[in-house]
Amino acid sequence: MSIAILLAAGKGTRMRSGLPKPIVPFMGKPIVAHIIESFKQAGISEVTLIVGYGAEHVKEKIGNNVTYVYQAEQKGTAHAVMQVPETSTVLNSNVFVFVGDSPLITADTIKKLESQHIKTGASCTFLTAQFPIQLPYARVIRNDKGELIACIEEKNATTEQLKVRELLTSHFIFKGDHLFKNLSEIKPDNDNGELYLTDIIGIMLAKNLKVEALQIDDYKELVGLNTLEDLQWAEAATRSRV
């Protein structure tokens, strides 16, 4: 069984819309509604939305086809996941954890990620792509054999690592018990004190747990929308795809 957790607690100040980021309109629907729909089309019926800023407004707009978990303080992506109760269902499922601001992601990609995760028996599998554009995402570091050895946040990357174009965009699937067992080991960021879910990759690799990176062809699916310009770019990409 697989379930999904979508991170959608942000304010989205750079959207300059006054609305909570998850419900800023994109192609006639709230941003997060697109990714919810993709999960439903992929056969993932149990979807949990982590809400924070404007939670009641988000609930009103999205409706009752998802479960809501409230993140009172936005202290990072790992902190958001920590708000989800560790029920037996969660611990015994494959758990998707996706950011909620990438509406171009498709049901087909979600199914490919799930299939790869199950086939390899990994503790964690995440999506990557080769990005021809500059974005402040973590770099995926591989050895000479092409094996994943690290993921380095852009601000911590060396000049050489910054040349890597395979980027990580926070679209994961985990074995549920492995996710929650290792969440508590994530340390606060030195600069802002936030807890970042990407840090779990290094923790798992250090324990020799299997972590897989699945590279997809279309990087546009993985781009998070943060500004009005991003919305316009994504709408153009959607029209060209159709």
Summary of the structure (lengths in Angstrom):
residues: 242
radius of gyration: 16.9
end to end distance: 31.7
largest distance: 50.2
contacts: 770
relative contact order: 0.18
helix: 37%
strand: 24%
